[in-house]
Amino acid sequence: MTRVGLSYKMYDMARRINARLDEETGHKLEAIERARGWSVSEVVRFGIELVYARERAAFGPNVLKLLEDEGFVGCASRGETFSEDYKRHLAPSLDDKT
């Protein structure tokens, strides 16, 4: 895919779609076509790129996987019940500080 101005031109088209739009969405599509001088395909491609970019920005890479890959998740594993009895494990080191 190459970017030309604000529109996208796809070469070696991989997928053809057929969509049904309600009346309001159809009017919005026509308004975008007129305002930008784009074809329906260009509007759809641009919309997909826009949503994809927003999703990537909002969620980015899988943070949990990144932390696991770096060894951060699980580096202080204390067993399955640690969240329930962590105070018992911490008490001796806290006593040493006082």
C-alpha positions in Angstrom: 0.0 0.0 0.0 1.3 3.4 -0.8 0.2 6.7 0.4 -0.7 9.4 -2.1 -1.7 12.7 -0.5 -4.4 11.7 2.0 -5.6 8.7 0.1 -4.2 5.2 -0.1 -3.8 3.2 -3.2 -3.5 -0.6 -2.8 -1.7 -2.7 -5.3 -2.2 -6.5 -5.6 -5.7 -6.2 -4.0 -6.0 -9.1 -1.6 -9.7 -8.8 -0.5 -12.9 -7.6 -2.0 -15.7 -6.6 0.4 -19.4 -6.1 0.2 -21.0 -4.1 3.0 -24.6 -3.1 3.8 -25.0 0.3 5.4 -27.9 1.8 7.1 -29.3 5.1 5.7 -27.4 7.4 8.1 -24.1 5.7 7.5 -24.7 5.7 3.8 -25.2 9.5 3.9 -22.0 9.9 5.9 -20.1 7.8 3.3 -21.5 9.9 0.4 -20.5 13.1 2.3 -17.0 11.9 2.8 -16.8 10.9 -0.9 -17.9 14.4 -2.0 -15.8 16.3 0.5 -12.6 14.4 -0.3 -13.2 13.4 -3.8 -12.5 9.8 -2.9 -14.0 6.5 -4.1 -15.9 4.2 -1.7 -12.8 2.0 -1.6 -10.5 4.9 -0.7 -12.9 5.9 2.2 -13.0 2.3 3.5 -9.2 1.9 3.3 -8.7 5.2 5.0 -11.2 4.2 7.7 -9.5 0.9 8.3 -6.1 2.5 8.6 -7.5 5.1 11.0 -9.1 2.6 13.3 -6.0 0.3 13.1 -3.7 3.2 14.1 -6.0 4.2 17.0 -6.1 0.7 18.3 -2.3 0.3 18.1 -1.9 3.7 19.9 -4.4 2.8 22.6 -3.2 -0.7 23.3 0.3 -0.8 21.9 2.3 -4.0 22.2 1.0 -6.6 24.6 2.4 -5.1 27.9 2.0 -8.4 29.8 4.0 -10.3 27.2 6.7 -7.5 27.2 7.0 -7.8 31.0 7.1 -11.6 30.8 9.8 -11.5 28.1 11.9 -9.1 30.1 11.6 -11.4 33.2 9.7 -8.9 35.3 6.6 -11.0 35.7 7.2 -13.9 38.0 10.6 -12.6 39.2 9.3 -12.5 42.8 7.2 -15.6 42.8 6.4 -16.7 46.3 3.7 -19.4 45.6 0.0 -19.3 45.0 -1.0 -18.0 48.4 1.4 -15.1 48.7 -1.3 -12.5 48.0 -3.2 -13.9 51.0 -0.3 -14.2 53.5 2.3 -11.7 52.3 2.3 -9.9 55.7 3.6 -13.0 57.4 6.5 -13.1 54.8 7.2 -9.4 55.2 7.0 -9.2 59.0 10.5 -10.3 59.7 12.1 -7.8 57.4 9.9 -5.0 58.6 10.8 -5.9 62.2 14.5 -5.6 61.3 13.9 -2.0 60.1 12.5 -0.8 63.4 
